Amino acid sequence: MPGGKVESLHPVSVTGGGRAWQAVVLGPDGVRHAVTVDGATLAITSNTVAGD
């Protein structure tokens, strides 16, 4: 997310034994997003607005 700042980052397990990262990102507009990143390809697999 351009201009966003990562507030937290931690590894998570995924179905089938893979790994991924989950980050909470504060966007430049002040909205927090829960973003999941594939551990092998670094592709964003999920991006949802996180509740406060």
C-alpha positions in Angstrom: 0.0 0.0 0.0 1.8 3.1 -1.2 2.4 5.6 1.7 1.2 3.1 4.3 3.1 2.1 7.5 3.3 -1.4 8.9 2.1 -1.4 12.5 2.6 -5.1 13.1 3.8 -8.2 11.3 3.7 -11.8 12.2 3.9 -15.2 10.5 0.7 -17.3 10.0 0.1 -20.9 8.8 -2.0 -21.5 5.8 -4.0 -24.6 4.7 -1.8 -27.2 3.1 1.3 -26.4 5.3 2.4 -23.2 3.6 3.5 -20.0 5.3 2.3 -16.5 5.0 2.7 -13.1 6.8 -0.1 -11.0 8.2 0.5 -7.3 8.6 -1.6 -4.5 9.9 -1.0 -1.5 7.7 -2.1 2.1 8.5 -2.8 3.7 5.2 -2.1 7.4 4.5 -5.9 8.0 4.8 -5.8 6.7 8.4 -7.6 3.5 7.6 -6.1 0.2 9.0 -5.9 -2.8 6.7 -5.2 -6.5 7.6 -3.0 -7.6 4.7 -1.9 -11.2 4.1 1.2 -11.9 2.0 2.1 -15.3 0.6 5.4 -16.5 2.2 6.7 -18.0 -1.1 5.7 -15.5 -3.8 5.3 -12.4 -1.7 1.9 -11.8 -3.4 -0.8 -10.1 -1.5 -3.5 -12.7 -1.0 -5.9 -10.7 1.2 -6.5 -7.0 2.0 -9.4 -6.1 4.3 -10.3 -3.1 6.4 -9.4 -3.9 10.0 -11.8 -2.9 12.7 -10.5 -0.8 15.6 
